[in-house]
Structures are given as structure tokens and as C-alpha cells.
Amino acid sequence: MKDGILILDFGSQYTRLINNNLCRLSLHSVIEPADIRAKEALSKHNGIKIKGIILSGGAFSVNQDKINFDNKWLNYNLPILGICYGHQLLAKLLGGTVRKTGREYGGEDLYVNSKSLILKNVKPISTVWMSHADTVIDLPIGFKSLASTSISNNAIIGNVSKKLYGFQFHPEVSHSEEGLKLLSNFAKDICKTKELEKWTPDNFFKRIKVKYQKTVGKEKIVVALSGGVDSTTLIAVLRRFFPKDQLVAVYIDSGLMPTETKDEVIQFCDQYDIKLITRNSSDIFFKKLKRIIDPVRKRKIIGRIFIEEFEEIASQENASFFAQGTIWSDVVESGVTKFSSQIKPHHNVGGLPKTLKFELIEPFRELFKDQVRELAQFLDLPKQVVNKKVFPGPGFALRVDGEVREWKVGLVRKCTRIIEEVISQNTIDSEKLMAFAILINVDSSSIKGDEQVKNKNAIVVRIVETKNLMTANFSQKVYPYLEEISNRIIKETNTGKVLYDITNKPPSTIDWQ
């Protein structure tokens, strides 16, 4: 029997990050919906010795009573760590007071004010990431404050004798400097969880090879190939599992992607001996997007067109399976886990119809972007694939505010290329950067010579630094080059105003739409 941590999911978009971080610590963990009955969960996982429980964050307020949490978890004498919503819930259930204090997002300095095992080797002052509206005001009996911020006196609370702890912030996100150490202290030192074999691309590769060779057998698979790192790595993985005649990569040219993507896809498939079908469906996409303004509808329409095209090709190829490179950020942001809120419906998740004409397989569904890159590196794929910049499946449609028109897509495509050129020509470490333009639906007056010119376009420049897409910071390294970017956009396009977006994720998403 192996040790494990049980994570109860209250709907946070970061829940899988908790699991991912414990995996990095070589610890086993399982995720269950927050309303699962204690007896059912322990019976379901009777092959695992549950050593502790983590209560995740969530979108609701603990004062709304929207989630039917089983209070019997508190009777098992297991160590419990509450994170954000879980922190507030733990405090409330044990007699503390939780009140709405207003939204708080972003980095805060955490000040350690008490010695505790949970804080072992944690710096006296470090940055943590907040994302909450409610705050623990009065502590339950037996608890004390272990760390604070300038806003919260109870940023970390604990009943040390009962091994119950709460963090107001999110230790699982990369923005929390000592987050991994805090999770390690809880899981290893307080819960005494024994380490297992560490997650590696090699282990993952071996596991899914067995799974999908058994699932697919001799049947044919159509694979959606967008040119991004996820789908490109996926087709490379499947090509290692199956012979050439079982796989068909399909690239649908939506007219919404960078101009070089199609050629990159063709070159990759030639190099790795993969059958490729390309189809130009740009007229269909632009026709269906005509007069569509709502970004949610855009995503769903694009997703539906893609699937209809894939279904038609799958039928022609007699394929029983359809594979796509969906990763965890696509899933959780689409709001498909039990208590999660929909942040934005990804085209490959929220845009799927209820019934499909083939069986869907998504081998990367529980991975993060950085793990997919590790897998690509393990497969010795070209550097241009491993380090491929993130680009959304719906393409430039998400970077056009309002109706999607061909000329608007062309403008955003050109402005994005200017931004990328300026970054590449200067000494900027761009490995973790996403850099692009957004056309906002605002006319901008400008002056050309001595004459005022109206109805010029307004472009927003968005450059963020992100590791796994779950969190992101606007880039400050590009400050010295923003003037060059602005001058080139105004000079080379019909643009009268250029702005720079200085919003982090959260509260913003990376793409505007």
C-alpha cells in the first residue's frame, strides 16, 4: 500500500497544480470532488494510505453553503491543509469568523511571525499569491496566526497539536516563492508521506503507450495538428506507438493562424514520416463568424467547425478515434470540473458537441504546458517545437475585438509579427514570453503632418511571462523596446494608437477573449 494525499476540489483552476507540485516532490496524490463522502472516498482509494487532506481553493464564498462538504472528514484525525477557500472553510467549520472583505489579487509579502513545522526553512519574508474575496477574521479555538501580510493578519493559521493548517494564499502557483517548500513541509514533515517514483517524461511515455495501444488496437486515428507544441508532440508520441498507416494528421487551415504555420506542419510530418491531410476551410470560418461579437460564441463556433471538418475527414479515412492535444489549462478554464467556474470555453473543450462520430482520446489532458515541453525534449523533437510560442487554437479570432473580418486578422497578424521581430532583434530572454497584438473595437484619432486623421485603429500590445499558462505576469523586460514597437506599428500599419497591457493573470486571462 502506498502513501498518498487526498485533494478535495472546490473548483479552483489551480487544483491540478497542487497535484502537479506534489508529483514534483515525488509524492502520490488523488483528486476528488469536494462533496464526496468521507467513507466513499476512503473505500474508493483503499489501495492508498491517506496521510493527509488538502482542501483546494474555489470560486464560491464559504458563507453561501453551495458545496455539501462532509464534516466527518474532521473526525479522522488526519492532517488537513486548507488553501484559500479551503482555509476559510476550515476556519468556519471549527468556529471561526469569515467575512467578505473585497477582492484581493496578486502578490503580497508574507511575514513569518511564529515558529512551526509548516514553516520549516521558509524565508522570514517572501512573496505569495492572493486571489480571494473572503477573509478569516476571528480564529477558531486552538488556532493561532503563524504568518501575516500587510492586509491579512491570518495569512497562515494553524492548530499545531491537531495538525490543522490554513493558507489564505495559493502556494501551488509559481508566483508564491516558497510555495513548494510549504507544500513539502505539510506533506512530508507533517503528514509523513513517503516518496514515490518521480514524474518523468519517460515514465509518462511508457504508461500512455500501454494504455493507448490497448485502447486503440488496430483501429485508425485522426489527429488534430495545429502546429503548436501540444498537438505536434502528441502526433510524435502516437507515431512512436503506431505504424504510419494507422495515423492521419489533419491540419485545418482556418485563415486565423500565423502564415508560416501550415508550412511548418508540412515540414514536420515529412521529417517524421507522418501522413498529413491539409484542408483550406478559411471561407467557412469567416462566413460563420460574420456578425459574431461575443467571444464565447466565437470560441464555440470555431470549435464546432473544426470538429465538423475532422468528422468528415475521419469518415473518409474510416478512422474510429480522434486525438487532440488538450492540456489541463484548457480543461479547467472551460469550467468542466464539478465546482469550477467557466473562465473561457476553449474551442477544443467548450466547443465540442455532446455527441461525436468517433471516440475522443486526449493523452495530455492532465498535463501542464511545461510538462508537454519536457516530453517533447525527451522525444528529441526539434528546438523550434520544444520552444514553440503558445498560440491559441482559435487563432487571431481571439485577438480581434468585435466581428472577425479578414482585414482585421491581417492587421493583428502584421502587428504581432512586428512585436516578435523587435523582441528577437534585441537582447531579451524570450523563452517564457507570450507576445502579441490585440485590435480593440475603438476608433482612434491621430495627426498626420498638420492634419487630424480619424478612424485609425487602436492596438493593444500584450507581452506576458508564463511557465504553465495557469498564471502570468506582464513583462517588464520589454519596457525599453515599447517605443520601438509602437513606432513601427504606427508607421507600418493603419494604426493611430498603441497601448501596453499591464495586467497579470489573475485577475486577467492571458488572451483578452
Legacy VTK file of the C-alpha trace (Angstrom):
# vtk DataFile Version 3.0
C-alpha trace
ASCII
DATASET POLYDATA
POINTS 513 float
0.000 0.000 0.000
1.395 3.395 -1.000
1.034 6.664 0.885
-0.986 9.482 -0.654
-2.533 12.913 -0.104
-6.233 13.368 -0.871
-7.052 16.680 -2.558
-10.688 17.760 -2.287
-11.518 20.018 -5.232
-13.780 23.002 -4.537
-13.441 24.254 -8.115
-10.172 26.177 -8.148
-8.473 26.495 -11.531
-5.245 25.691 -9.648
-6.297 22.366 -8.097
-4.354 20.330 -10.630
-1.296 22.466 -9.823
-1.420 21.143 -6.242
-1.352 17.619 -7.636
1.430 18.591 -10.055
3.582 20.076 -7.285
3.163 17.024 -5.084
4.206 14.948 -8.074
7.345 17.102 -8.381
8.015 16.239 -4.745
7.747 12.538 -5.686
4.528 12.197 -3.674
1.310 10.466 -4.715
-1.991 12.361 -4.568
-5.541 11.894 -5.805
-8.216 14.494 -6.546
-11.888 14.053 -5.677
-14.820 16.494 -5.843
-15.255 18.354 -2.568
-18.671 16.875 -1.825
-17.546 13.252 -1.865
-18.479 11.417 1.352
-15.500 10.554 3.526
-16.471 6.879 3.760
-16.887 6.625 -0.021
-13.528 8.275 -0.739
-11.612 6.091 1.689
-13.287 2.975 0.318
-12.655 4.064 -3.284
-8.955 4.534 -2.578
-8.456 1.580 -0.261
-5.167 0.781 -2.006
-3.762 4.097 -0.794
-2.933 5.006 2.762
-4.343 8.537 3.000
-1.830 10.509 5.067
-3.421 13.942 4.834
-6.084 16.073 3.162
-5.790 19.295 1.182
-8.877 21.474 0.727
-8.450 23.430 -2.515
-9.480 26.949 -3.399
-12.815 27.624 -5.076
-14.995 30.206 -6.764
-17.741 30.437 -4.123
-17.956 32.050 -0.703
-17.962 29.750 2.335
-20.925 31.784 3.605
-23.043 30.664 0.628
-23.101 26.955 1.602
-23.142 25.898 -2.068
-20.990 22.798 -1.604
-22.187 19.924 0.570
-18.907 19.208 2.351
-18.789 16.113 4.560
-17.856 17.359 8.047
-16.920 13.811 9.027
-13.516 14.448 7.441
-12.717 16.363 10.637
-13.222 13.206 12.735
-10.478 11.101 11.129
-7.591 12.866 12.909
-5.823 13.343 9.599
-3.649 16.425 8.973
-5.616 18.962 6.935
-4.375 21.920 4.900
-6.929 24.433 3.616
-5.935 26.684 0.719
-7.834 29.949 0.121
-11.488 28.730 0.089
-10.343 25.618 1.970
-8.596 27.821 4.553
-11.776 29.829 5.091
-13.966 26.712 5.208
-11.741 25.050 7.808
-11.845 28.154 9.989
-15.619 28.494 9.700
-16.365 24.825 10.418
-14.289 24.977 13.598
-15.941 28.120 14.966
-14.007 30.968 13.373
-15.464 34.008 11.589
-15.176 34.588 7.842
-16.320 37.832 6.238
-16.326 39.337 2.782
-13.609 41.980 2.626
-13.380 42.679 -1.096
-11.415 41.170 -3.940
-7.661 40.839 -3.495
-5.472 39.664 -6.353
-1.752 39.493 -6.873
1.479 39.355 -4.961
1.809 40.203 -1.266
4.735 39.984 1.141
4.293 37.179 3.662
5.795 37.794 7.121
6.524 34.740 9.259
5.665 35.588 12.885
5.821 32.217 14.628
7.918 29.063 14.601
6.159 25.994 13.224
6.955 22.821 11.304
4.804 24.062 8.426
7.210 27.000 8.096
10.447 24.998 8.283
13.208 26.661 6.196
10.742 29.249 4.866
12.233 32.738 4.466
11.073 35.348 7.034
9.709 37.469 4.164
8.599 36.094 0.799
6.069 36.822 -1.941
2.782 34.897 -2.007
-0.091 34.996 -4.499
-3.525 36.090 -3.305
-6.839 35.560 -5.068
-9.835 35.860 -2.733
-12.803 37.944 -1.585
-13.450 36.477 1.902
-11.052 36.670 4.857
-10.725 34.823 8.155
-11.356 37.492 10.807
-11.605 35.520 14.082
-9.662 32.294 14.593
-11.196 29.075 15.915
-10.217 27.966 19.422
-6.796 26.300 19.410
-5.584 28.129 16.294
-3.035 30.911 16.097
-1.662 33.130 13.364
1.648 31.830 12.016
2.218 34.366 9.239
0.636 37.579 8.016
0.603 40.096 5.172
0.008 43.839 5.223
-3.677 43.097 4.528
-4.312 39.841 6.389
-3.293 39.037 9.949
-4.212 35.405 9.306
-2.407 34.576 6.065
-1.257 31.285 7.631
-3.097 29.828 10.594
-2.601 26.587 12.431
-3.712 24.323 15.225
-0.335 22.667 15.598
-1.395 19.956 18.070
-4.203 18.768 15.754
-2.146 19.288 12.568
-4.739 21.602 11.006
-3.478 24.478 8.846
-4.823 27.131 6.531
-3.210 29.337 3.866
-5.098 32.407 2.653
-2.882 32.429 -0.473
-2.102 29.881 -3.203
1.192 28.062 -2.514
0.713 25.930 -5.628
1.262 28.739 -8.165
4.779 29.645 -9.275
4.301 33.254 -8.074
4.406 32.093 -4.432
8.163 31.971 -3.840
8.167 29.456 -1.000
5.033 27.602 -2.111
6.675 24.303 -2.994
8.547 24.306 0.315
5.325 24.931 2.240
3.566 22.057 0.453
6.574 19.845 1.117
6.548 20.733 4.817
2.887 19.781 5.062
3.032 16.579 3.024
6.406 15.223 4.079
7.038 16.571 7.583
3.519 16.857 8.999
1.728 14.069 7.108
4.859 11.847 6.983
4.057 10.850 3.402
6.628 8.549 1.853
8.108 9.452 -1.537
7.323 7.504 -4.699
8.918 7.423 -8.102
9.150 10.948 -9.519
7.077 12.020 -12.569
9.291 11.962 -15.634
8.574 12.149 -19.358
9.976 8.630 -19.640
7.520 7.213 -17.061
4.614 9.075 -18.620
5.539 7.896 -22.109
5.678 4.241 -21.009
2.352 4.488 -19.174
0.342 6.005 -22.036
1.979 3.645 -24.550
0.469 0.659 -22.752
-2.872 2.424 -22.296
-3.424 3.590 -25.870
-2.017 0.577 -27.674
-4.601 -1.431 -25.734
-7.433 1.110 -26.273
-6.883 1.711 -29.981
-5.695 -1.709 -31.081
-5.538 -1.837 -34.880
-8.064 0.950 -35.461
-7.200 4.153 -37.325
-6.673 7.522 -35.574
-7.199 11.010 -36.966
-5.018 13.511 -35.081
-5.741 17.249 -34.980
-2.495 19.042 -35.785
-2.489 22.799 -35.200
1.270 23.354 -35.321
1.528 24.146 -31.598
3.730 22.281 -29.133
0.836 20.230 -27.696
-0.535 18.771 -30.924
2.905 18.407 -32.521
4.235 16.498 -29.509
1.071 14.384 -29.478
1.438 13.251 -33.095
5.127 12.494 -32.430
4.190 10.381 -29.403
1.471 8.464 -31.263
3.816 7.876 -34.211
6.124 6.056 -31.757
3.177 3.843 -30.718
1.556 3.103 -34.083
2.635 2.365 -37.684
2.234 5.023 -40.357
-0.923 3.539 -41.865
-2.818 3.829 -38.554
-2.319 7.577 -38.162
-3.628 10.535 -40.146
-2.597 14.020 -39.097
-5.051 16.704 -40.193
-4.312 20.423 -40.465
-7.378 22.615 -40.982
-6.392 26.000 -42.393
-8.851 28.342 -40.683
-7.298 31.533 -42.032
-6.842 32.565 -38.403
-3.306 31.275 -37.815
0.181 32.688 -38.470
1.046 32.435 -42.170
4.045 30.163 -41.554
2.141 27.516 -39.543
0.975 25.406 -42.494
4.479 25.086 -43.949
5.873 24.163 -40.516
3.279 21.399 -40.163
4.040 20.001 -43.634
7.780 20.028 -42.977
7.391 18.285 -39.593
5.202 15.500 -40.989
7.614 14.929 -43.880
10.504 14.680 -41.433
8.751 12.170 -39.151
7.066 10.106 -41.865
3.508 11.018 -40.863
0.584 11.018 -43.279
-0.857 14.541 -43.428
-4.082 15.925 -44.858
-4.420 19.703 -45.148
-7.704 21.420 -45.874
-8.327 25.102 -46.559
-11.556 25.942 -44.733
-10.938 29.657 -44.175
-14.055 30.688 -46.139
-16.222 28.601 -43.823
-14.697 30.104 -40.679
-15.053 33.719 -41.803
-18.600 33.112 -43.051
-19.734 31.517 -39.767
-18.016 34.247 -37.696
-19.710 37.053 -39.599
-21.519 39.465 -37.241
-20.434 37.395 -34.181
-19.212 39.705 -31.431
-19.458 37.646 -28.231
-16.079 35.919 -27.564
-17.719 32.829 -26.023
-19.769 32.309 -29.180
-16.639 32.813 -31.296
-14.826 30.038 -29.430
-17.760 27.636 -29.666
-18.377 28.323 -33.363
-14.705 27.775 -34.168
-14.637 24.569 -32.127
-17.744 23.273 -33.864
-16.368 23.991 -37.360
-13.118 22.215 -36.528
-14.947 19.141 -35.282
-17.261 19.031 -38.315
-14.236 19.152 -40.609
-12.423 16.467 -38.595
-15.524 14.245 -38.551
-15.834 14.435 -42.318
-12.180 13.500 -42.836
-12.378 10.736 -40.200
-15.335 9.245 -42.070
-13.440 9.358 -45.358
-10.422 7.703 -43.701
-12.517 5.091 -41.826
-10.993 6.275 -38.530
-12.606 5.232 -35.255
-10.556 7.513 -32.987
-9.848 11.233 -32.899
-6.884 12.556 -30.880
-6.230 16.144 -29.859
-3.614 17.821 -27.677
-5.905 19.104 -24.934
-3.976 20.012 -21.759
-5.174 20.734 -18.229
-5.399 24.525 -18.541
-7.852 24.020 -21.463
-9.998 21.764 -19.303
-10.172 23.712 -16.058
-10.659 27.138 -17.684
-13.591 25.705 -19.640
-15.358 25.028 -16.330
-15.932 21.318 -16.853
-14.763 20.091 -13.451
-17.559 19.737 -10.885
-17.276 23.039 -8.992
-15.094 25.124 -11.306
-16.271 28.365 -12.895
-16.030 28.874 -16.636
-13.252 31.378 -17.282
-13.348 30.869 -21.042
-14.581 27.851 -23.030
-11.629 26.540 -25.000
-12.544 25.611 -28.554
-11.347 22.026 -28.078
-13.348 21.582 -24.849
-16.258 24.035 -24.647
-16.782 23.913 -28.409
-17.312 20.158 -28.599
-20.801 18.846 -29.410
-22.470 16.426 -26.976
-22.143 13.530 -29.398
-19.185 12.747 -31.629
-18.882 10.433 -34.619
-15.651 8.968 -33.272
-14.069 8.152 -29.921
-12.122 11.067 -28.457
-8.685 10.453 -26.926
-6.694 13.148 -25.131
-3.453 11.690 -23.721
-2.203 15.063 -22.407
-5.440 16.080 -20.681
-3.883 16.114 -17.193
-0.552 17.693 -18.184
0.625 21.285 -17.977
2.391 23.141 -20.766
5.829 22.803 -19.169
5.346 19.020 -18.868
4.460 18.761 -22.561
7.660 20.647 -23.371
9.625 18.201 -21.199
8.036 15.346 -23.123
8.937 16.970 -26.452
12.503 17.319 -25.250
12.551 13.680 -24.125
11.466 12.670 -27.653
14.330 14.761 -29.032
11.983 16.894 -31.123
13.466 19.978 -32.826
14.082 23.032 -30.628
11.576 25.035 -32.647
8.910 22.576 -31.461
10.075 22.333 -27.827
10.259 26.133 -27.504
7.263 26.901 -29.702
5.458 30.011 -28.533
1.944 29.434 -27.246
-0.749 30.285 -29.766
-4.472 29.676 -29.182
-6.304 27.182 -31.369
-8.962 29.750 -32.385
-6.065 31.905 -33.541
-6.294 35.610 -34.243
-10.081 35.499 -33.815
-9.458 35.852 -30.064
-7.309 38.911 -30.676
-9.893 40.818 -32.666
-12.377 42.712 -30.528
-15.807 42.556 -32.135
-16.617 40.993 -35.509
-13.863 38.901 -37.079
-13.029 40.137 -40.575
-10.151 39.114 -42.841
-8.616 42.589 -42.904
-8.706 42.732 -39.088
-6.978 39.369 -38.824
-4.385 40.585 -41.323
-3.739 43.708 -39.256
-3.342 41.799 -35.980
-1.112 39.256 -37.710
1.143 42.042 -39.026
1.304 43.882 -35.676
2.107 40.631 -33.866
4.970 39.972 -36.285
6.342 43.459 -35.592
6.278 42.788 -31.828
8.010 39.433 -32.289
10.668 40.958 -34.563
11.515 43.710 -32.088
11.856 41.166 -29.278
14.018 38.798 -31.352
16.289 41.615 -32.584
17.042 42.840 -29.064
18.718 41.093 -26.143
15.570 39.789 -24.466
15.305 36.316 -22.956
12.043 35.384 -24.671
11.852 31.703 -23.689
8.826 32.168 -21.395
7.293 35.150 -23.176
3.972 35.336 -24.999
3.894 38.449 -27.173
1.057 39.523 -29.442
-1.272 42.319 -30.547
-4.986 42.844 -29.948
-7.179 45.013 -32.168
-9.732 46.768 -29.976
-13.016 47.984 -31.361
-12.236 51.681 -30.861
-11.581 54.333 -33.497
-8.505 56.409 -32.733
-7.815 59.908 -33.970
-4.230 60.708 -34.953
-2.255 63.517 -36.551
-0.523 63.056 -39.867
1.521 66.120 -40.686
-0.681 69.007 -39.574
-3.920 67.224 -40.334
-6.075 65.246 -37.930
-6.899 61.790 -39.275
-9.886 59.918 -37.840
-10.980 56.286 -37.821
-7.488 54.929 -37.259
-7.189 51.594 -35.451
-6.146 51.121 -31.837
-3.773 48.254 -30.999
-3.021 46.818 -27.564
0.358 45.141 -27.081
0.252 42.173 -24.696
3.535 40.597 -23.546
3.455 38.208 -20.596
5.840 35.817 -18.872
4.364 32.419 -18.029
5.587 28.931 -17.254
2.462 26.784 -17.423
-0.317 29.199 -18.549
-2.093 28.971 -15.192
-0.527 32.246 -14.014
1.277 35.016 -15.877
2.922 38.389 -15.261
3.045 41.230 -17.757
6.638 41.596 -18.898
8.721 44.474 -17.596
11.842 43.406 -19.509
10.364 44.822 -22.722
9.926 48.367 -21.353
12.999 49.726 -23.206
11.595 48.435 -26.507
7.963 49.518 -26.290
8.657 52.792 -28.066
10.250 50.930 -30.978
7.253 48.578 -31.125
4.823 51.499 -31.067
6.692 53.483 -33.732
6.854 50.535 -36.092
3.179 49.608 -35.675
2.037 53.175 -36.337
4.430 53.612 -39.251
3.788 50.280 -40.939
0.034 49.849 -40.347
-3.143 51.904 -40.314
-2.937 52.409 -36.538
-3.329 55.621 -34.605
-2.918 54.441 -31.016
-0.761 51.767 -29.336
-1.259 50.735 -25.701
0.561 48.254 -23.417
-1.442 45.865 -21.234
-0.028 45.741 -17.684
-2.481 43.216 -16.205
-1.358 39.953 -14.623
-3.149 36.599 -14.649
-5.077 36.570 -12.372
-7.169 38.695 -12.433
-6.923 38.819 -16.221
-6.704 35.905 -18.621
-3.685 35.840 -20.947
-5.751 36.375 -24.083
-8.315 39.144 -23.884
-11.055 36.821 -25.039
LINES 1 514
513 0 1 2 3 4 5 6 7 8 9 10 11 12 13 14 15 16 17 18 19 20 21 22 23 24 25 26 27 28 29 30 31 32 33 34 35 36 37 38 39 40 41 42 43 44 45 46 47 48 49 50 51 52 53 54 55 56 57 58 59 60 61 62 63 64 65 66 67 68 69 70 71 72 73 74 75 76 77 78 79 80 81 82 83 84 85 86 87 88 89 90 91 92 93 94 95 96 97 98 99 100 101 102 103 104 105 106 107 108 109 110 111 112 113 114 115 116 117 118 119 120 121 122 123 124 125 126 127 128 129 130 131 132 133 134 135 136 137 138 139 140 141 142 143 144 145 146 147 148 149 150 151 152 153 154 155 156 157 158 159 160 161 162 163 164 165 166 167 168 169 170 171 172 173 174 175 176 177 178 179 180 181 182 183 184 185 186 187 188 189 190 191 192 193 194 195 196 197 198 199 200 201 202 203 204 205 206 207 208 209 210 211 212 213 214 215 216 217 218 219 220 221 222 223 224 225 226 227 228 229 230 231 232 233 234 235 236 237 238 239 240 241 242 243 244 245 246 247 248 249 250 251 252 253 254 255 256 257 258 259 260 261 262 263 264 265 266 267 268 269 270 271 272 273 274 275 276 277 278 279 280 281 282 283 284 285 286 287 288 289 290 291 292 293 294 295 296 297 298 299 300 301 302 303 304 305 306 307 308 309 310 311 312 313 314 315 316 317 318 319 320 321 322 323 324 325 326 327 328 329 330 331 332 333 334 335 336 337 338 339 340 341 342 343 344 345 346 347 348 349 350 351 352 353 354 355 356 357 358 359 360 361 362 363 364 365 366 367 368 369 370 371 372 373 374 375 376 377 378 379 380 381 382 383 384 385 386 387 388 389 390 391 392 393 394 395 396 397 398 399 400 401 402 403 404 405 406 407 408 409 410 411 412 413 414 415 416 417 418 419 420 421 422 423 424 425 426 427 428 429 430 431 432 433 434 435 436 437 438 439 440 441 442 443 444 445 446 447 448 449 450 451 452 453 454 455 456 457 458 459 460 461 462 463 464 465 466 467 468 469 470 471 472 473 474 475 476 477 478 479 480 481 482 483 484 485 486 487 488 489 490 491 492 493 494 495 496 497 498 499 500 501 502 503 504 505 506 507 508 509 510 511 512
